[in-house]
Every structure is written in structure tokens, then in C-alpha cells.
Amino acid sequence: MADLTGHRIAILLESDFYEPEIFYYQRRFAEEGAQVHFLTRLWGQPSLTFTGHEYRAPFTVDRSLENISDEELRGYSALVVPSGMVSDRLRYTENVDEPAPAAALLHRAFAEPALLKGIICHGMWLASTIPQVIGGRKVTCHNNLVGDVRNMGAEYVDQDIVIDGDLVTGRTGQHHHLFARTIIDRLGAEATA
């Protein structure tokens, strides 16, 4: 077991999330001692309750991904973009000439090499609006997005989990346990280095 005491992990969330994945992260990262924060676009509300895809399970989020300062962002050890429709919903922007707030946050996260970025499955949809952060990197993703990541300039690797420096990618939401294990191991190794 890794000791992630003192680590904070941010996980983006929206409706149509894959329940087995999200509930696993909620418990698994905390089991290692990390604080787990779920972030979303709150649209001026104090909290929003989203429903999962498979079982329509509710999940309430009360932390906004908007207006996070650079200092707050650097306070996280990892930022996770989960599978499913979460990314498609979070990449909505009122002004098509401006990145969605979640994409802007992810772009800022890529400017922080000490912050581990985790993108799994269809999470690559969020990165598609900021392809420069993926270009030239080795990644995996859902088979449906292979063309997308190649168009973003990334090198697709046919593996369940791929590590490229400060970026961990996973093939599908069903690989969430391997993805979480890799993030835990990476953060744990950094803590003991």
C-alpha cells in the first residue's frame, strides 16, 4: 500500500458518469489516505446532483472547477478526467471561440509538470479542444477515439494503461482499477523519492 496522506486528488464529474469507476475512485484513493475532491461546473449553484449512466445513481458535487487559482491547482497531486459522457458534457462552452472552463482547467494542469494528469477512455474528448497538450505524447484511449488522438498529434499505444511522464491514460472505464492503481503507485513513488 502507498501512503497518500497529504495528497489531494481532483476528479472531474458531470452526468452520465460510469458509476463503478467513480465510486471506486471515491473510496480507493481515500483508502490510501488521499483527500478526494470532485469538481464540476456549478453554474452558480451551491451544488449539483448528477446521475450515473448504468444505474442512474445520484452523485452530488459541491466544488466548482471554475475560478480555481494557480495556487489551488498546484495543491492537487493529480487531476483525473474520467470515462463516459463526463468529458463531452464538460466541454460545453457558450462561446465557441473560448475553451470550456473544464478544458481551460485541464490546459492549466498540463502547464504544471508536478501535477499528475490522468485521462481515461472517452476523457480524451475534453483534451480534444486543447490538442497541443496531447500532441507528441504516448497515450491510450477507447477504440472509438483512436482517430481523435491521432488527429491531436498523439501516438496511440495499444495497451490498457500508458504512462508518458506526468500523463497517465487508460483504455476504458472498465480499466479504472488498473488506472487508479497506476496513479496511486506514481504518487506513492514520488512521495518516497
Buried (B, 14 or more C-beta within 10 A) or exposed (E): EBEBEEBBBBBBBBBBBBBBBBBBBBEBBEEBBBBBBBBBBBEEEEEBEBEBBEEEBEBEBBBBBBEBEEEEBBBBBBBBBBBBBBBBBBBEBEEEEEBBBBBBBBBBBBEBEEBBBBBBBBBBBBBBBBBEBBEEBBBBBBEEBBEBBEEBEBBBBEBBBBBBEBBBBBBBBBBBBBBBBBBBEBBBEEBEE
